[in-house]
């Protein structure tokens, strides 16, 4: 039979909480990397449209005038258009964005599963062995996600740190939680 001790629950809880914190970080980093790629994609796409349009205008104006500066500006804008097109072919920012978003969503599911295990530990509604088995299954799933996860940049890590530590992205006050719940499920206010 299983020997259940408070220490077993505490040991398991400590490990699950560490995994939970790690997943919160990883999720936020993937999310921020997705934001970075989305901004880059939109910026380059806009630049490409402007450069291509301006190049067309420059070439059209050369039909009516033979000014040297128009030729130079048209050549530069044409180069910008070619550069952005080549960049899009080399780095599929749209696909990279989708890949980071997909990983972030998978990590969100893992985070919720780990949270549920922590909740079950606190409620004592399952045996240590069953909870450990559930935890092991979640870790196997997590390992698969990490193996196929796209790379992230230092900028994404910095943005994630700011979001979690400064802006408190994953924290909610009782009032914020209560705003999402119907009256009968709202948290009771603590009176001092």
C-alpha positions as CSV (number, residue, x, y, z in Angstrom):
1,X,0.0,0.0,0.0
2,X,0.9,3.6,-0.4
3,X,2.2,5.5,2.6
4,X,0.7,8.9,2.5
5,X,2.6,11.6,4.3
6,X,2.2,15.4,4.3
7,X,5.8,15.5,3.2
8,X,5.0,13.6,0.0
9,X,2.3,16.1,-0.9
10,X,4.7,19.0,-0.1
11,X,7.5,17.5,-2.2
12,X,5.2,17.0,-5.2
13,X,3.7,20.4,-4.8
14,X,7.1,22.1,-4.8
15,X,8.0,20.3,-8.0
16,X,4.7,21.0,-9.7
17,X,4.9,24.7,-8.8
18,X,8.4,25.0,-10.2
19,X,7.2,23.5,-13.5
20,X,4.2,25.8,-13.4
21,X,6.4,28.9,-13.0
22,X,8.7,27.7,-15.9
23,X,5.7,27.2,-18.2
24,X,4.3,30.6,-17.3
25,X,7.7,32.1,-18.4
26,X,7.9,30.0,-21.5
27,X,4.4,30.8,-22.6
28,X,5.0,34.6,-22.1
29,X,8.3,34.4,-24.0
30,X,6.6,32.6,-27.0
31,X,3.8,35.1,-26.9
32,X,6.2,38.1,-26.9
33,X,8.2,36.5,-29.8
34,X,5.0,36.2,-31.7
35,X,4.3,39.9,-31.1
36,X,7.8,40.8,-32.3
37,X,7.4,38.9,-35.5
38,X,3.9,40.3,-36.1
39,X,5.2,43.9,-35.7
40,X,8.2,43.2,-38.0
41,X,5.9,41.6,-40.6
42,X,3.5,44.5,-40.6
43,X,6.3,47.1,-40.7
44,X,8.1,45.4,-43.7
45,X,4.8,44.8,-45.5
46,X,3.9,48.5,-45.1
47,X,7.4,49.5,-46.2
48,X,7.1,47.2,-49.2
49,X,3.8,48.7,-50.3
50,X,5.0,52.3,-49.9
51,X,8.3,51.6,-51.7
52,X,6.6,49.7,-54.6
53,X,4.0,52.5,-55.0
54,X,6.6,55.2,-54.9
55,X,8.8,53.4,-57.4
56,X,5.9,53.2,-59.8
57,X,5.2,56.9,-59.4
58,X,9.0,57.6,-60.0
59,X,9.1,55.5,-63.1
60,X,5.9,57.2,-64.5
61,X,7.3,60.6,-63.8
62,X,10.5,59.7,-65.8
63,X,8.2,59.4,-68.9
64,X,7.4,63.1,-68.6
65,X,10.8,64.4,-67.3
66,X,14.4,63.2,-67.3
67,X,15.5,64.4,-63.9
68,X,18.5,62.6,-62.4
69,X,17.3,62.7,-58.8
70,X,14.1,60.9,-59.8
71,X,16.2,58.1,-61.3
72,X,18.2,57.9,-58.0
73,X,15.2,57.8,-55.8
74,X,13.4,55.3,-58.0
75,X,16.5,53.1,-58.0
76,X,16.7,53.2,-54.1
77,X,13.0,52.5,-53.7
78,X,13.3,49.6,-56.2
79,X,16.2,48.2,-54.1
80,X,14.0,48.5,-51.0
81,X,11.2,46.6,-52.6
82,X,13.6,43.9,-53.8
83,X,15.2,43.7,-50.4
84,X,11.9,43.3,-48.5
85,X,10.7,40.7,-51.1
86,X,14.0,38.7,-50.6
87,X,13.7,39.0,-46.8
88,X,10.1,37.6,-46.9
89,X,11.4,34.7,-49.1
90,X,14.3,34.0,-46.7
91,X,12.4,34.5,-43.4
92,X,8.7,33.5,-43.5
93,X,7.7,35.9,-40.7
94,X,4.0,35.0,-41.0
95,X,4.8,31.3,-40.5
96,X,7.2,32.1,-37.7
97,X,4.4,34.1,-36.0
98,X,2.0,31.2,-36.3
99,X,4.6,28.8,-34.9
100,X,5.2,30.9,-31.8
101,X,1.5,31.4,-31.3
102,X,0.8,27.7,-31.6
103,X,3.5,26.9,-29.0
104,X,2.2,29.6,-26.7
105,X,-1.3,28.1,-26.9
106,X,0.0,24.6,-26.2
107,X,1.9,25.9,-23.2
108,X,-1.3,27.6,-22.0
109,X,-3.0,24.2,-21.9
110,X,0.0,22.7,-20.0
111,X,-0.2,25.6,-17.5
112,X,-3.8,24.9,-16.8
113,X,-3.1,21.2,-16.3
114,X,-0.3,22.0,-13.8
115,X,-2.6,24.4,-12.0
116,X,-5.2,21.7,-11.7
117,X,-2.7,19.3,-10.2
118,X,-1.7,22.0,-7.6
119,X,-5.4,22.5,-6.8
120,X,-5.9,18.8,-6.3
121,X,-2.9,18.6,-4.0
122,X,-4.3,21.4,-1.9
123,X,-7.7,19.8,-1.8
124,X,-6.2,16.4,-1.0
125,X,-8.7,14.8,-3.4
126,X,-6.4,12.3,-4.9
127,X,-3.5,10.1,-3.8
128,X,0.1,11.1,-4.1
129,X,0.7,8.3,-6.6
130,X,-2.2,9.3,-8.8
131,X,-1.1,12.9,-8.7
132,X,2.5,12.0,-9.5
133,X,1.3,9.9,-12.5
134,X,-0.7,12.9,-13.8
135,X,2.3,15.2,-13.3
136,X,4.5,12.7,-15.2
137,X,2.0,12.6,-18.1
138,X,2.0,16.4,-18.2
139,X,5.8,16.6,-18.2
140,X,6.0,14.1,-21.1
141,X,3.6,16.4,-23.1
142,X,5.6,19.4,-22.1
143,X,8.9,17.8,-23.3
144,X,7.3,17.2,-26.7
145,X,6.3,20.9,-26.9
146,X,9.7,22.1,-25.9
147,X,11.4,19.8,-28.5
148,X,9.4,21.3,-31.3
149,X,9.2,24.9,-29.9
150,X,10.6,27.6,-32.2
151,X,13.5,29.7,-31.1
152,X,13.1,33.0,-29.3
153,X,15.2,36.1,-29.0
154,X,16.6,38.0,-26.0
155,X,14.2,40.8,-26.8
156,X,11.3,38.4,-26.3
157,X,12.7,37.4,-22.9
158,X,13.1,41.0,-21.8
159,X,9.5,41.8,-22.9
160,X,8.2,38.7,-21.0
161,X,10.1,39.7,-17.9
162,X,8.6,43.2,-18.0
163,X,5.1,41.8,-18.7
164,X,5.3,39.3,-15.8
165,X,7.3,41.2,-13.2
166,X,6.4,44.9,-13.9
167,X,3.1,44.8,-15.6
168,X,1.9,41.7,-13.7
169,X,0.3,40.2,-16.8
170,X,-0.7,37.0,-15.0
171,X,-2.0,38.5,-11.8
172,X,-5.5,39.5,-11.1
173,X,-6.9,41.5,-8.1
174,X,-10.1,40.1,-6.4
175,X,-12.1,42.9,-8.1
176,X,-10.8,41.9,-11.5
177,X,-11.7,38.2,-10.9
178,X,-15.1,39.1,-9.5
179,X,-15.8,41.2,-12.6
180,X,-15.7,38.0,-14.7
181,X,-17.9,35.9,-12.4
182,X,-21.6,35.8,-11.7
183,X,-22.7,37.1,-8.3
184,X,-23.1,33.6,-6.7
185,X,-19.4,32.7,-7.6
186,X,-17.7,35.9,-6.6
187,X,-14.9,36.0,-4.1
188,X,-15.7,37.4,-0.7
189,X,-14.0,40.6,0.3
190,X,-11.5,40.4,3.1
191,X,-12.4,42.8,5.9
192,X,-9.5,44.2,7.9
